[in-house]
Amino acid sequence: MQKYQKVFQLMLDQNKELFTNFRAVHDAFVINPEANKARFNELGSEVLDVIRHYEQILCGKTENGGFGKFSSNLSQKFWDEVRKAYPKIDFVGIK
């Protein structure tokens, strides 16, 4: 298992209740976006804060060490993993 996958799994494990609740809201949003938009955006903003925190944990040291290109690739792989689990995550906050 790659490091970005380990950090992704750690994020899910340490925030189990938040991500379980978001899964239900996310799935409801996929079925009926208009009816579930408010709750999706509200809970989604909390989820994005957590995701960014774990992204910083994953990439923070590589950015300071002169591995900027490596860091952006690592970040992209991490976000790809997030998007695999939550395909509509990019719609959080869109009006």
Backbone as a ProteinNet text record, in pm:
[ID]
protein_1_A
[PRIMARY]
MQKYQKVFQLMLDQNKELFTNFRAVHDAFVINPEANKARFNELGSEVLDVIRHYEQILCGKTENGGFGKFSSNLSQKFWDEVRKAYPKIDFVGIK
[TERTIARY]
84.5	0	89.2	58.7	135.9	108.1	197.8	184.3	54.7	20.3	-101.7	-225.6	-221.4	-333	-340.3	-224.4	-221.3	-276.1	-237.6	-286.8	-436.7	-483.3	-626.8	-702.9	-653.3	-718.6	-712.9	-600.6	-586.8	-689.6	-705.9	-804.3	-944.5	-981.1	-1112.9	-1129.7	-1027.3	-1034.5	-1045.4	-969.1	-967.5	-1088.4	-1161.6	-1280.1	-1398.8	-1412.6	-1510.8	-1653.5	-1695.1	-1832.3	-1859.6	-1766.3	-1782.8	-1795.8	-1708.4	-1711.4	-1829.2	-1875.6	-1995.3	-2117.6	-2127.5	-2237.6	-2229.7	-2107.7	-2091.5	-2125	-2095.3	-2129	-2279.5	-2359.1	-2504.8	-2552.1	-2497.7	-2536.3	-2488.2	-2367.1	-2311	-2398	-2435.8	-2517.5	-2655.5	-2711.3	-2840.4	-2825.7	-2713.4	-2686.8	-2674.5	-2614.6	-2600.4	-2738.5	-2828.9	-2963.4	-3048	-3044.6	-3127.1	-3047.9	-2970.1	-2882.7	-2956.3	-3065.2	-3134.3	-3187.1	-3243.9	-3303.2	-3197.3	-3079.5	-2976.6	-2856.9	-2865.6	-2752.4	-2707.3	-2800.3	-2764.4	-2686	-2738	-2670.7	-2537.4	-2533.9	-2412.1	-2303.4	-2338.6	-2240.6	-2196.1	-2288.8	-2257.3	-2160.4	-2196.4	-2111.4	-1986.5	-2002.3	-1889.5	-1777.9	-1812.1	-1707.3	-1625.1	-1689.1	-1615.9	-1524.4	-1578	-1500.3	-1380.5	-1399.6	-1288	-1179	-1217	-1116.7	-1032.6	-1098.5	-1027.6	-938	-989.7	-910.9	-786.9	-802.5	-687.3	-585	-633	-541.5	-455.6	-518	-442.5	-356.1	-398	-314.2	-188.1	-204.7	-89.3	4.4	-51.6	30.3	110.2	45.4	109.2	217.2	187.9	275.2	362.1	334.7	403.3	554.1	605.9	750.9	818.1	750.5	813.4	822.9	726.7	732.1	850.7	879.2	989.6	1125	1127.1	1253	1301.4	1236.6	1279.4	1222.1	1119.8	1057.2	918.8	908.8	780.3	703.6	772.6	704.8	652.8	731.8	691	569.2	570.1	459.9	329.1	332.6	209.6	157.4	246.1	203.4	143.7	203.6	154.2	16.2	3.4	-125.1	-232.2	-197.7	-292.8	-337.8	-245	-281	-372.6	-345.5	-429.8	-571.4	-581.7	-714.3	-785.1	-711.5	-772.6	-835.9	-769.2	-821.9	-949.9	-949	-1068	-1182.3	-1152.8	-1256.7	-1310.3	-1228.2	-1276.5	-1385	-1362.5	-1457.8	-1577.8	-1554.1	-1659.7	-1654.4	-1714.6	-1703.4	-1754.9	-1847.1	-1904	-1837.5	-1724.1	-1657.3	-1624.5	-1598.8	-1565.3	-1684.9	-1804.4	-1923.2	-1957.5	-1878.6	-1903.3	-1881.3	-1980.4	-1971.2	-2012.8	-2042.6	-2085.7	-2233.1	-2264.6	-2403.3	-2481.7
-117.7	0	124.2	217.1	340.2	433.8	528.6	619.2	701.2	750.4	829.8	746.4	617.8	529.9	506.1	495.6	478.1	601.7	719.3	843.3	856.8	819.4	823.5	731.8	610.6	516	563.7	622.1	678.5	789.8	874.2	982.7	926.9	824.4	763.2	698.9	630.7	561.3	658.5	767	861.6	954.9	959.9	1046.3	964.9	846.8	748.9	804	866.6	916.5	1025.4	1118.3	1225.9	1170.1	1077.7	1023.7	929.1	863	780	867.6	976.8	1070.9	1135.1	1170.4	1232.2	1134.1	1006.8	905.8	906.5	909.7	909.8	1036.7	1150.9	1278.2	1282.9	1236	1232.9	1148.1	1030	940.6	1000.4	1067.9	1134.9	1249.7	1319.3	1429.4	1377.7	1262.8	1203.1	1174.3	1125.5	1090.5	1214.3	1310.9	1431.1	1552.9	1614.1	1725.2	1845.3	1884.7	2005	1990	1877.5	1856.7	1840.4	1799.3	1769.2	1863.3	1969.4	2059.6	2127	2176.3	2250.4	2162.7	2046.4	1955.5	1906.5	1880.6	1837.7	1944.3	2069.7	2177.8	2199.9	2189.7	2210.4	2104.1	1979.6	1869.7	1857.7	1887.2	1880.4	1976.6	2094.9	2190.8	2137.9	2068.8	2005.8	1895.4	1815.9	1705.9	1760.4	1867.3	1926.4	1976.9	2034	2078.3	1960.6	1849.5	1729.4	1675.6	1671	1620.6	1707	1838.2	1928.6	1911.4	1886.8	1863.9	1739.7	1632.6	1509.2	1523	1602.3	1630.3	1703	1796.1	1868.6	1774	1681.8	1581.4	1500.4	1462.4	1380.5	1457.1	1580.2	1654.1	1760.4	1795.5	1906.8	1896.4	1782.3	1767.2	1763.8	1714.1	1707.7	1846.6	1935.6	2071.6	2147.2	2129.8	2200.6	2142	2020.3	1953.1	1970.5	2055.9	2076.9	1976.1	1906.3	1806.8	1854.5	1979.9	2040.4	1964	1918.2	1843.8	1710.4	1644.3	1518.6	1541.8	1652.1	1684.4	1704.3	1771.6	1793	1661.5	1573.4	1441.5	1358.6	1367	1294.7	1347.8	1477.6	1540.8	1497.3	1492.9	1451.2	1306.7	1220.1	1080.3	1069.2	1148.6	1149.3	1194.7	1303.9	1353.9	1257	1186.4	1083.7	974.5	940.7	840.7	893.5	1021	1083.8	1082.4	1119.3	1124.6	986.7	884.6	748.4	713	752.3	722.3	816	943.2	1046.2	1124.7	1071.8	1133.8	1277.6	1316	1451.2	1548.6	1514.3	1599.1	1736.6	1744.7	1872.8	1966.3	1918	2000.3	2067.5	2043.9	2107.2	2258.8	2334.8	2480	2545.4	2467.8	2523.6	2559.2	2679.6	2727.9	2690.6
0	0	0	-88.4	-100.8	17.2	38	151.7	142.5	24.2	11.2	43.3	12.2	45.3	195.8	260	405	475	427.4	488.1	464.4	346.5	317.3	412	431.2	521.1	665.7	704.9	839.1	860.7	759.7	765.7	787.5	711.7	726.1	862.9	909.7	1038.4	1155.6	1150.2	1261.2	1261.5	1152.3	1141.1	1092.1	1147	1099.7	1099.6	1208.6	1218.8	1114.3	1099.2	1000.9	859.8	823.2	687.8	665.3	769.4	756.8	731.1	806.6	785.1	646.6	606.1	474.8	363.6	380.9	279	253.7	359.5	344.5	273.1	312.9	251	106	82.3	-53.4	-145.5	-98.9	-180.8	-207.3	-108.3	-127.4	-227.6	-222.5	-316	-459.1	-476.1	-609.6	-668.9	-585.6	-632	-658.5	-565.8	-579.2	-531.9	-622.3	-582.8	-523.6	-582.7	-536.2	-393.7	-362	-230.6	-121.3	-156.4	-56.7	-60.2	-138.7	-158.3	-28.3	51.3	172.5	270.4	299	392.8	335.4	204.9	137.6	151.5	128.6	139	283.2	376	517.1	568.6	550.5	596.7	508.9	381.7	289	323.9	375.2	412.2	529.4	623.9	733.8	680.8	589.3	530.6	453.7	378.8	304.1	397.3	510.3	608.1	656.8	685.5	731.4	619.9	497.6	383.9	364.3	368.4	350	461.7	582.2	694.7	668.4	624.4	598	473.1	378.9	262.1	307	399.8	453.3	528.6	602.6	672.5	570.4	462.2	358.9	283.4	246	154	220.2	343.1	408	409	439	449.5	312.9	211.4	79.4	17.1	46.6	-8.3	48.1	176.4	239.8	203.1	157.8	128.6	-13.6	-91.3	-229.1	-326.2	-287.4	-373.7	-416	-461.6	-496.3	-602.2	-706.2	-812	-759.1	-679.1	-617.8	-528.6	-457.7	-367	-442.7	-556.3	-632.7	-689.7	-731.1	-779.6	-666.5	-549.6	-432.7	-392.8	-395	-363.7	-463	-590.4	-694.3	-672.8	-637.9	-612.2	-491.2	-388	-268.5	-304.7	-381.2	-420.7	-514.9	-598	-683.2	-596.8	-488.5	-394.8	-328.4	-291.5	-232.6	-333.1	-456.9	-561.5	-597.6	-580.4	-603	-501.7	-378	-271.1	-272.9	-307.9	-306.3	-437.4	-543.7	-676.6	-684.8	-599.9	-606.4	-509.5	-452.7	-354.9	-412.1	-540.9	-603.4	-613.4	-586	-593.9	-460.9	-358.8	-229.5	-243.6	-202.1	-205.6	-335.3	-437	-564.7	-554	-592.9	-583.4	-706.5
[MASK]
+++++++++++++++++++++++++++++++++++++++++++++++++++++++++++++++++++++++++++++++++++++++++++++++

